Amino acid sequence: MRTTINVKDELFEHLLTFTGARTKTAAVNAALADYVRLKRKEELIQTRGRIQVKENWRKLREMEKHER
């Protein structure tokens, strides 16, 4: 999707440096992907203590072995 945005030159230079991207498009895509990943991680952390999880990893491991 094409979008026109105004970004401070200095901020963009930092973004290009930190991402190691060769193009502005690649730098913005990398930054957006990292931001979305961070927000998803924060949402997951917020569920801590609200979800009941049974400790049955051995049973799940056995089920995975039988599926192969």
PDB file with SEQRES, HELIX, SHEET and CRYST1 records, atoms N, CA, C and O in Angstrom:
SEQRES   1 A   68  MET ARG THR THR ILE ASN VAL LYS ASP GLU LEU PHE GLU          
SEQRES   2 A   68  HIS LEU LEU THR PHE THR GLY ALA ARG THR LYS THR ALA          
SEQRES   3 A   68  ALA VAL ASN ALA ALA LEU ALA ASP TYR VAL ARG LEU LYS          
SEQRES   4 A   68  ARG LYS GLU GLU LEU ILE GLN THR ARG GLY ARG ILE GLN          
SEQRES   5 A   68  VAL LYS GLU ASN TRP ARG LYS LEU ARG GLU MET GLU LYS          
SEQRES   6 A   68  HIS GLU ARG                                                  
HELIX    1 AA1 ASP A    9  THR A   19  1                                  11    
HELIX    2 AA2 LYS A   24  GLN A   46  1                                  23    
HELIX    3 AA3 TRP A   57  GLU A   67  1                                  11    
CRYST1    1.000    1.000    1.000  90.00  90.00  90.00 P 1           1          
ATOM      1  N   MET A   1       0.847  -1.167   0.000  1.00  0.00           N  
ATOM      2  CA  MET A   1       0.000   0.000   0.000  1.00  0.00           C  
ATOM      3  C   MET A   1       0.901   1.241   0.000  1.00  0.00           C  
ATOM      4  O   MET A   1       1.865   1.320   0.761  1.00  0.00           O  
ATOM      5  N   ARG A   2       0.586   2.164  -0.826  1.00  0.00           N  
ATOM      6  CA  ARG A   2       1.354   3.409  -0.873  1.00  0.00           C  
ATOM      7  C   ARG A   2       0.748   4.401   0.108  1.00  0.00           C  
ATOM      8  O   ARG A   2      -0.469   4.571   0.180  1.00  0.00           O  
ATOM      9  N   THR A   3       1.635   5.056   0.865  1.00  0.00           N  
ATOM     10  CA  THR A   3       1.208   6.056   1.831  1.00  0.00           C  
ATOM     11  C   THR A   3       2.242   7.161   1.862  1.00  0.00           C  
ATOM     12  O   THR A   3       3.442   6.894   1.794  1.00  0.00           O  
ATOM     13  N   THR A   4       1.797   8.380   1.964  1.00  0.00           N  
ATOM     14  CA  THR A   4       2.696   9.514   2.086  1.00  0.00           C  
ATOM     15  C   THR A   4       2.689   9.959   3.538  1.00  0.00           C  
ATOM     16  O   THR A   4       1.633  10.208   4.119  1.00  0.00           O  
ATOM     17  N   ILE A   5       3.889  10.055   4.121  1.00  0.00           N  
ATOM     18  CA  ILE A   5       4.005  10.501   5.506  1.00  0.00           C  
ATOM     19  C   ILE A   5       5.147  11.506   5.610  1.00  0.00           C  
ATOM     20  O   ILE A   5       6.061  11.508   4.787  1.00  0.00           O  
ATOM     21  N   ASN A   6       5.086  12.349   6.616  1.00  0.00           N  
ATOM     22  CA  ASN A   6       6.156  13.305   6.882  1.00  0.00           C  
ATOM     23  C   ASN A   6       6.918  12.816   8.109  1.00  0.00           C  
ATOM     24  O   ASN A   6       6.358  12.685   9.197  1.00  0.00           O  
ATOM     25  N   VAL A   7       8.210  12.550   7.908  1.00  0.00           N  
ATOM     26  CA  VAL A   7       9.062  12.053   8.979  1.00  0.00           C  
ATOM     27  C   VAL A   7      10.284  12.964   9.052  1.00  0.00           C  
ATOM     28  O   VAL A   7      10.852  13.343   8.027  1.00  0.00           O  
ATOM     29  N   LYS A   8      10.678  13.308  10.271  1.00  0.00           N  
ATOM     30  CA  LYS A   8      11.870  14.137  10.440  1.00  0.00           C  
ATOM     31  C   LYS A   8      13.077  13.409   9.859  1.00  0.00           C  
ATOM     32  O   LYS A   8      13.256  12.211  10.074  1.00  0.00           O  
ATOM     33  N   ASP A   9      13.901  14.149   9.120  1.00  0.00           N  
ATOM     34  CA  ASP A   9      15.079  13.555   8.467  1.00  0.00           C  
ATOM     35  C   ASP A   9      15.984  12.844   9.468  1.00  0.00           C  
ATOM     36  O   ASP A   9      16.442  11.731   9.208  1.00  0.00           O  
ATOM     37  N   GLU A  10      16.242  13.476  10.605  1.00  0.00           N  
ATOM     38  CA  GLU A  10      17.128  12.890  11.605  1.00  0.00           C  
ATOM     39  C   GLU A  10      16.567  11.568  12.126  1.00  0.00           C  
ATOM     40  O   GLU A  10      17.315  10.614  12.336  1.00  0.00           O  
ATOM     41  N   LEU A  11      15.274  11.515  12.330  1.00  0.00           N  
ATOM     42  CA  LEU A  11      14.631  10.292  12.810  1.00  0.00           C  
ATOM     43  C   LEU A  11      14.757   9.180  11.776  1.00  0.00           C  
ATOM     44  O   LEU A  11      15.001   8.025  12.126  1.00  0.00           O  
ATOM     45  N   PHE A  12      14.593   9.526  10.517  1.00  0.00           N  
ATOM     46  CA  PHE A  12      14.708   8.527   9.455  1.00  0.00           C  
ATOM     47  C   PHE A  12      16.140   8.015   9.337  1.00  0.00           C  
ATOM     48  O   PHE A  12      16.359   6.829   9.091  1.00  0.00           O  
ATOM     49  N   GLU A  13      17.099   8.894   9.510  1.00  0.00           N  
ATOM     50  CA  GLU A  13      18.505   8.471   9.457  1.00  0.00           C  
ATOM     51  C   GLU A  13      18.802   7.469  10.574  1.00  0.00           C  
ATOM     52  O   GLU A  13      19.495   6.477  10.352  1.00  0.00           O  
ATOM     53  N   HIS A  14      18.279   7.731  11.769  1.00  0.00           N  
ATOM     54  CA  HIS A  14      18.445   6.785  12.878  1.00  0.00           C  
ATOM     55  C   HIS A  14      17.780   5.449  12.541  1.00  0.00           C  
ATOM     56  O   HIS A  14      18.345   4.384  12.792  1.00  0.00           O  
ATOM     57  N   LEU A  15      16.589   5.516  11.977  1.00  0.00           N  
ATOM     58  CA  LEU A  15      15.861   4.301  11.613  1.00  0.00           C  
ATOM     59  C   LEU A  15      16.649   3.470  10.602  1.00  0.00           C  
ATOM     60  O   LEU A  15      16.757   2.252  10.745  1.00  0.00           O  
ATOM     61  N   LEU A  16      17.186   4.115   9.605  1.00  0.00           N  
ATOM     62  CA  LEU A  16      17.988   3.413   8.604  1.00  0.00           C  
ATOM     63  C   LEU A  16      19.225   2.786   9.238  1.00  0.00           C  
ATOM     64  O   LEU A  16      19.610   1.671   8.887  1.00  0.00           O  
ATOM     65  N   THR A  17      19.841   3.497  10.161  1.00  0.00           N  
ATOM     66  CA  THR A  17      21.029   2.972  10.836  1.00  0.00           C  
ATOM     67  C   THR A  17      20.677   1.765  11.702  1.00  0.00           C  
ATOM     68  O   THR A  17      21.336   0.729  11.630  1.00  0.00           O  
ATOM     69  N   PHE A  18      19.645   1.904  12.510  1.00  0.00           N  
ATOM     70  CA  PHE A  18      19.281   0.831  13.437  1.00  0.00           C  
ATOM     71  C   PHE A  18      18.766  -0.417  12.732  1.00  0.00           C  
ATOM     72  O   PHE A  18      19.044  -1.534  13.170  1.00  0.00           O  
ATOM     73  N   THR A  19      18.026  -0.243  11.656  1.00  0.00           N  
ATOM     74  CA  THR A  19      17.481  -1.408  10.963  1.00  0.00           C  
ATOM     75  C   THR A  19      18.489  -2.028  10.008  1.00  0.00           C  
ATOM     76  O   THR A  19      18.392  -3.212   9.683  1.00  0.00           O  
ATOM     77  N   GLY A  20      19.452  -1.242   9.561  1.00  0.00           N  
ATOM     78  CA  GLY A  20      20.403  -1.744   8.582  1.00  0.00           C  
ATOM     79  C   GLY A  20      19.779  -1.901   7.207  1.00  0.00           C  
ATOM     80  O   GLY A  20      20.352  -2.546   6.329  1.00  0.00           O  
ATOM     81  N   ALA A  21      18.623  -1.319   7.023  1.00  0.00           N  
ATOM     82  CA  ALA A  21      17.908  -1.427   5.752  1.00  0.00           C  
ATOM     83  C   ALA A  21      18.581  -0.563   4.689  1.00  0.00           C  
ATOM     84  O   ALA A  21      19.202   0.459   4.983  1.00  0.00           O  
ATOM     85  N   ARG A  22      18.437  -1.005   3.461  1.00  0.00           N  
ATOM     86  CA  ARG A  22      19.030  -0.255   2.343  1.00  0.00           C  
ATOM     87  C   ARG A  22      18.078   0.781   1.779  1.00  0.00           C  
ATOM     88  O   ARG A  22      18.503   1.748   1.146  1.00  0.00           O  
ATOM     89  N   THR A  23      16.780   0.578   2.011  1.00  0.00           N  
ATOM     90  CA  THR A  23      15.799   1.526   1.484  1.00  0.00           C  
ATOM     91  C   THR A  23      14.908   2.023   2.613  1.00  0.00           C  
ATOM     92  O   THR A  23      14.789   1.392   3.663  1.00  0.00           O  
ATOM     93  N   LYS A  24      14.294   3.159   2.369  1.00  0.00           N  
ATOM     94  CA  LYS A  24      13.364   3.708   3.359  1.00  0.00           C  
ATOM     95  C   LYS A  24      12.169   2.785   3.542  1.00  0.00           C  
ATOM     96  O   LYS A  24      11.674   2.619   4.656  1.00  0.00           O  
ATOM     97  N   THR A  25      11.709   2.191   2.462  1.00  0.00           N  
ATOM     98  CA  THR A  25      10.568   1.271   2.536  1.00  0.00           C  
ATOM     99  C   THR A  25      10.899   0.075   3.421  1.00  0.00           C  
ATOM    100  O   THR A  25      10.100  -0.316   4.271  1.00  0.00           O  
ATOM    101  N   ALA A  26      12.065  -0.495   3.221  1.00  0.00           N  
ATOM    102  CA  ALA A  26      12.471  -1.645   4.032  1.00  0.00           C  
ATOM    103  C   ALA A  26      12.620  -1.251   5.497  1.00  0.00           C  
ATOM    104  O   ALA A  26      12.258  -2.021   6.387  1.00  0.00           O  
ATOM    105  N   ALA A  27      13.148  -0.064   5.751  1.00  0.00           N  
ATOM    106  CA  ALA A  27      13.315   0.400   7.125  1.00  0.00           C  
ATOM    107  C   ALA A  27      11.965   0.585   7.811  1.00  0.00           C  
ATOM    108  O   ALA A  27      11.789   0.180   8.960  1.00  0.00           O  
ATOM    109  N   VAL A  28      11.024   1.191   7.114  1.00  0.00           N  
ATOM    110  CA  VAL A  28       9.692   1.405   7.696  1.00  0.00           C  
ATOM    111  C   VAL A  28       9.000   0.066   7.929  1.00  0.00           C  
ATOM    112  O   VAL A  28       8.385  -0.136   8.976  1.00  0.00           O  
ATOM    113  N   ASN A  29       9.093  -0.854   6.964  1.00  0.00           N  
ATOM    114  CA  ASN A  29       8.468  -2.165   7.145  1.00  0.00           C  
ATOM    115  C   ASN A  29       9.071  -2.907   8.330  1.00  0.00           C  
ATOM    116  O   ASN A  29       8.342  -3.548   9.088  1.00  0.00           O  
ATOM    117  N   ALA A  30      10.384  -2.834   8.505  1.00  0.00           N  
ATOM    118  CA  ALA A  30      11.045  -3.490   9.633  1.00  0.00           C  
ATOM    119  C   ALA A  30      10.607  -2.867  10.952  1.00  0.00           C  
ATOM    120  O   ALA A  30      10.327  -3.576  11.919  1.00  0.00           O  
ATOM    121  N   ALA A  31      10.548  -1.543  10.986  1.00  0.00           N  
ATOM    122  CA  ALA A  31      10.141  -0.854  12.209  1.00  0.00           C  
ATOM    123  C   ALA A  31       8.688  -1.171  12.566  1.00  0.00           C  
ATOM    124  O   ALA A  31       8.370  -1.397  13.734  1.00  0.00           O  
ATOM    125  N   LEU A  32       7.822  -1.186  11.580  1.00  0.00           N  
ATOM    126  CA  LEU A  32       6.410  -1.502  11.835  1.00  0.00           C  
ATOM    127  C   LEU A  32       6.248  -2.938  12.302  1.00  0.00           C  
ATOM    128  O   LEU A  32       5.462  -3.209  13.210  1.00  0.00           O  
ATOM    129  N   ALA A  33       6.974  -3.855  11.697  1.00  0.00           N  
ATOM    130  CA  ALA A  33       6.895  -5.259  12.106  1.00  0.00           C  
ATOM    131  C   ALA A  33       7.370  -5.422  13.548  1.00  0.00           C  
ATOM    132  O   ALA A  33       6.751  -6.146  14.327  1.00  0.00           O  
ATOM    133  N   ASP A  34       8.469  -4.749  13.906  1.00  0.00           N  
ATOM    134  CA  ASP A  34       8.964  -4.812  15.283  1.00  0.00           C  
ATOM    135  C   ASP A  34       7.963  -4.219  16.262  1.00  0.00           C  
ATOM    136  O   ASP A  34       7.772  -4.750  17.356  1.00  0.00           O  
ATOM    137  N   TYR A  35       7.328  -3.128  15.875  1.00  0.00           N  
ATOM    138  CA  TYR A  35       6.346  -2.477  16.742  1.00  0.00           C  
ATOM    139  C   TYR A  35       5.144  -3.391  16.981  1.00  0.00           C  
ATOM    140  O   TYR A  35       4.687  -3.541  18.114  1.00  0.00           O  
ATOM    141  N   VAL A  36       4.643  -3.993  15.922  1.00  0.00           N  
ATOM    142  CA  VAL A  36       3.497  -4.899  16.044  1.00  0.00           C  
ATOM    143  C   VAL A  36       3.868  -6.101  16.910  1.00  0.00           C  
ATOM    144  O   VAL A  36       3.082  -6.515  17.763  1.00  0.00           O  
ATOM    145  N   ARG A  37       5.056  -6.664  16.699  1.00  0.00           N  
ATOM    146  CA  ARG A  37       5.527  -7.794  17.509  1.00  0.00           C  
ATOM    147  C   ARG A  37       5.609  -7.407  18.983  1.00  0.00           C  
ATOM    148  O   ARG A  37       5.211  -8.187  19.848  1.00  0.00           O  
ATOM    149  N   LEU A  38       6.117  -6.221  19.275  1.00  0.00           N  
ATOM    150  CA  LEU A  38       6.221  -5.736  20.648  1.00  0.00           C  
ATOM    151  C   LEU A  38       4.847  -5.591  21.284  1.00  0.00           C  
ATOM    152  O   LEU A  38       4.648  -6.005  22.426  1.00  0.00           O  
ATOM    153  N   LYS A  39       3.905  -5.012  20.564  1.00  0.00           N  
ATOM    154  CA  LYS A  39       2.559  -4.815  21.104  1.00  0.00           C  
ATOM    155  C   LYS A  39       1.860  -6.154  21.345  1.00  0.00           C  
ATOM    156  O   LYS A  39       1.150  -6.310  22.338  1.00  0.00           O  
ATOM    157  N   ARG A  40       2.056  -7.117  20.448  1.00  0.00           N  
ATOM    158  CA  ARG A  40       1.466  -8.448  20.660  1.00  0.00           C  
ATOM    159  C   ARG A  40       2.061  -9.101  21.906  1.00  0.00           C  
ATOM    160  O   ARG A  40       1.351  -9.741  22.683  1.00  0.00           O  
ATOM    161  N   LYS A  41       3.368  -8.933  22.086  1.00  0.00           N  
ATOM    162  CA  LYS A  41       4.034  -9.491  23.253  1.00  0.00           C  
ATOM    163  C   LYS A  41       3.487  -8.841  24.528  1.00  0.00           C  
ATOM    164  O   LYS A  41       3.242  -9.527  25.520  1.00  0.00           O  
ATOM    165  N   GLU A  42       3.298  -7.520  24.499  1.00  0.00           N  
ATOM    166  CA  GLU A  42       2.744  -6.816  25.657  1.00  0.00           C  
ATOM    167  C   GLU A  42       1.336  -7.309  25.982  1.00  0.00           C  
ATOM    168  O   GLU A  42       0.992  -7.484  27.151  1.00  0.00           O  
ATOM    169  N   GLU A  43       0.520  -7.532  24.946  1.00  0.00           N  
ATOM    170  CA  GLU A  43      -0.831  -8.057  25.164  1.00  0.00           C  
ATOM    171  C   GLU A  43      -0.787  -9.441  25.799  1.00  0.00           C  
ATOM    172  O   GLU A  43      -1.581  -9.749  26.688  1.00  0.00           O  
ATOM    173  N   LEU A  44       0.131 -10.261  25.346  1.00  0.00           N  
ATOM    174  CA  LEU A  44       0.269 -11.600  25.904  1.00  0.00           C  
ATOM    175  C   LEU A  44       0.692 -11.541  27.372  1.00  0.00           C  
ATOM    176  O   LEU A  44       0.178 -12.290  28.203  1.00  0.00           O  
ATOM    177  N   ILE A  45       1.620 -10.656  27.680  1.00  0.00           N  
ATOM    178  CA  ILE A  45       2.075 -10.495  29.063  1.00  0.00           C  
ATOM    179  C   ILE A  45       0.928 -10.030  29.951  1.00  0.00           C  
ATOM    180  O   ILE A  45       0.842 -10.427  31.113  1.00  0.00           O  
ATOM    181  N   GLN A  46       0.048  -9.194  29.414  1.00  0.00           N  
ATOM    182  CA  GLN A  46      -1.089  -8.697  30.194  1.00  0.00           C  
ATOM    183  C   GLN A  46      -2.055  -9.810  30.583  1.00  0.00           C  
ATOM    184  O   GLN A  46      -2.811  -9.661  31.543  1.00  0.00           O  
ATOM    185  N   THR A  47      -2.042 -10.915  29.856  1.00  0.00           N  
ATOM    186  CA  THR A  47      -2.938 -12.032  30.188  1.00  0.00           C  
ATOM    187  C   THR A  47      -2.387 -12.888  31.314  1.00  0.00           C  
ATOM    188  O   THR A  47      -3.060 -13.800  31.793  1.00  0.00           O  
ATOM    189  N   ARG A  48      -1.169 -12.598  31.737  1.00  0.00           N  
ATOM    190  CA  ARG A  48      -0.528 -13.379  32.800  1.00  0.00           C  
ATOM    191  C   ARG A  48      -1.417 -13.409  34.043  1.00  0.00           C  
ATOM    192  O   ARG A  48      -1.863 -12.377  34.543  1.00  0.00           O  
ATOM    193  N   GLY A  49      -1.653 -14.617  34.514  1.00  0.00           N  
ATOM    194  CA  GLY A  49      -2.461 -14.793  35.705  1.00  0.00           C  
ATOM    195  C   GLY A  49      -3.954 -14.889  35.436  1.00  0.00           C  
ATOM    196  O   GLY A  49      -4.723 -15.193  36.348  1.00  0.00           O  
ATOM    197  N   ARG A  50      -4.373 -14.641  34.227  1.00  0.00           N  
ATOM    198  CA  ARG A  50      -5.798 -14.700  33.888  1.00  0.00           C  
ATOM    199  C   ARG A  50      -6.174 -15.945  33.104  1.00  0.00           C  
ATOM    200  O   ARG A  50      -7.357 -16.229  32.915  1.00  0.00           O  
ATOM    201  N   ILE A  51      -5.187 -16.678  32.653  1.00  0.00           N  
ATOM    202  CA  ILE A  51      -5.448 -17.874  31.862  1.00  0.00           C  
ATOM    203  C   ILE A  51      -5.008 -19.090  32.660  1.00  0.00           C  
ATOM    204  O   ILE A  51      -3.899 -19.133  33.191  1.00  0.00           O  
ATOM    205  N   GLN A  52      -5.884 -20.068  32.736  1.00  0.00           N  
ATOM    206  CA  GLN A  52      -5.557 -21.316  33.425  1.00  0.00           C  
ATOM    207  C   GLN A  52      -4.877 -22.258  32.441  1.00  0.00           C  
ATOM    208  O   GLN A  52      -5.455 -22.610  31.412  1.00  0.00           O  
ATOM    209  N   VAL A  53      -3.663 -22.663  32.753  1.00  0.00           N  
ATOM    210  CA  VAL A  53      -2.917 -23.562  31.882  1.00  0.00           C  
ATOM    211  C   VAL A  53      -2.549 -24.794  32.688  1.00  0.00           C  
ATOM    212  O   VAL A  53      -1.958 -24.701  33.764  1.00  0.00           O  
ATOM    213  N   LYS A  54      -2.909 -25.949  32.147  1.00  0.00           N  
ATOM    214  CA  LYS A  54      -2.565 -27.196  32.820  1.00  0.00           C  
ATOM    215  C   LYS A  54      -1.155 -27.613  32.433  1.00  0.00           C  
ATOM    216  O   LYS A  54      -0.728 -27.439  31.292  1.00  0.00           O  
ATOM    217  N   GLU A  55      -0.458 -28.155  33.387  1.00  0.00           N  
ATOM    218  CA  GLU A  55       0.900 -28.635  33.153  1.00  0.00           C  
ATOM    219  C   GLU A  55       0.842 -30.045  32.569  1.00  0.00           C  
ATOM    220  O   GLU A  55       1.078 -31.022  33.279  1.00  0.00           O  
ATOM    221  N   ASN A  56       0.533 -30.151  31.294  1.00  0.00           N  
ATOM    222  CA  ASN A  56       0.438 -31.468  30.663  1.00  0.00           C  
ATOM    223  C   ASN A  56       1.313 -31.553  29.422  1.00  0.00           C  
ATOM    224  O   ASN A  56       0.905 -32.118  28.408  1.00  0.00           O  
ATOM    225  N   TRP A  57       2.497 -31.000  29.500  1.00  0.00           N  
ATOM    226  CA  TRP A  57       3.363 -30.965  28.336  1.00  0.00           C  
ATOM    227  C   TRP A  57       3.801 -32.360  27.906  1.00  0.00           C  
ATOM    228  O   TRP A  57       4.036 -32.597  26.721  1.00  0.00           O  
ATOM    229  N   ARG A  58       3.914 -33.293  28.864  1.00  0.00           N  
ATOM    230  CA  ARG A  58       4.311 -34.649  28.487  1.00  0.00           C  
ATOM    231  C   ARG A  58       3.243 -35.304  27.606  1.00  0.00           C  
ATOM    232  O   ARG A  58       3.559 -35.957  26.611  1.00  0.00           O  
ATOM    233  N   LYS A  59       1.988 -35.121  27.983  1.00  0.00           N  
ATOM    234  CA  LYS A  59       0.879 -35.684  27.203  1.00  0.00           C  
ATOM    235  C   LYS A  59       0.850 -35.049  25.808  1.00  0.00           C  
ATOM    236  O   LYS A  59       0.647 -35.743  24.812  1.00  0.00           O  
ATOM    237  N   LEU A  60       1.052 -33.730  25.741  1.00  0.00           N  
ATOM    238  CA  LEU A  60       1.071 -33.047  24.443  1.00  0.00           C  
ATOM    239  C   LEU A  60       2.232 -33.542  23.579  1.00  0.00           C  
ATOM    240  O   LEU A  60       2.077 -33.713  22.370  1.00  0.00           O  
ATOM    241  N   ARG A  61       3.378 -33.769  24.187  1.00  0.00           N  
ATOM    242  CA  ARG A  61       4.544 -34.272  23.456  1.00  0.00           C  
ATOM    243  C   ARG A  61       4.245 -35.646  22.860  1.00  0.00           C  
ATOM    244  O   ARG A  61       4.595 -35.916  21.711  1.00  0.00           O  
ATOM    245  N   GLU A  62       3.600 -36.510  23.639  1.00  0.00           N  
ATOM    246  CA  GLU A  62       3.241 -37.835  23.149  1.00  0.00           C  
ATOM    247  C   GLU A  62       2.249 -37.739  21.990  1.00  0.00           C  
ATOM    248  O   GLU A  62       2.346 -38.488  21.017  1.00  0.00           O  
ATOM    249  N   MET A  63       1.296 -36.815  22.099  1.00  0.00           N  
ATOM    250  CA  MET A  63       0.315 -36.636  21.020  1.00  0.00           C  
ATOM    251  C   MET A  63       1.020 -36.181  19.734  1.00  0.00           C  
ATOM    252  O   MET A  63       0.670 -36.620  18.639  1.00  0.00           O  
ATOM    253  N   GLU A  64       2.015 -35.298  19.880  1.00  0.00           N  
ATOM    254  CA  GLU A  64       2.753 -34.824  18.714  1.00  0.00           C  
ATOM    255  C   GLU A  64       3.519 -35.959  18.050  1.00  0.00           C  
ATOM    256  O   GLU A  64       3.582 -36.030  16.823  1.00  0.00           O  
ATOM    257  N   LYS A  65       4.100 -36.843  18.847  1.00  0.00           N  
ATOM    258  CA  LYS A  65       4.847 -37.960  18.300  1.00  0.00           C  
ATOM    259  C   LYS A  65       3.949 -38.891  17.498  1.00  0.00           C  
ATOM    260  O   LYS A  65       4.362 -39.418  16.465  1.00  0.00           O  
ATOM    261  N   HIS A  66       2.719 -39.097  17.973  1.00  0.00           N  
ATOM    262  CA  HIS A  66       1.792 -40.006  17.289  1.00  0.00           C  
ATOM    263  C   HIS A  66       1.217 -39.389  16.007  1.00  0.00           C  
ATOM    264  O   HIS A  66       0.757 -40.116  15.127  1.00  0.00           O  
ATOM    265  N   GLU A  67       1.242 -38.048  15.897  1.00  0.00           N  
ATOM    266  CA  GLU A  67       0.721 -37.391  14.698  1.00  0.00           C  
ATOM    267  C   GLU A  67       1.693 -37.496  13.530  1.00  0.00           C  
ATOM    268  O   GLU A  67       1.279 -37.385  12.377  1.00  0.00           O  
ATOM    269  N   ARG A  68       2.946 -37.704  13.800  1.00  0.00           N  
ATOM    270  CA  ARG A  68       3.975 -37.734  12.737  1.00  0.00           C  
ATOM    271  C   ARG A  68       3.944 -38.980  11.956  1.00  0.00           C  
ATOM    272  O   ARG A  68       4.743 -39.151  11.035  1.00  0.00           O  
TER     273      ARG A  68                                                      
END                                                                             
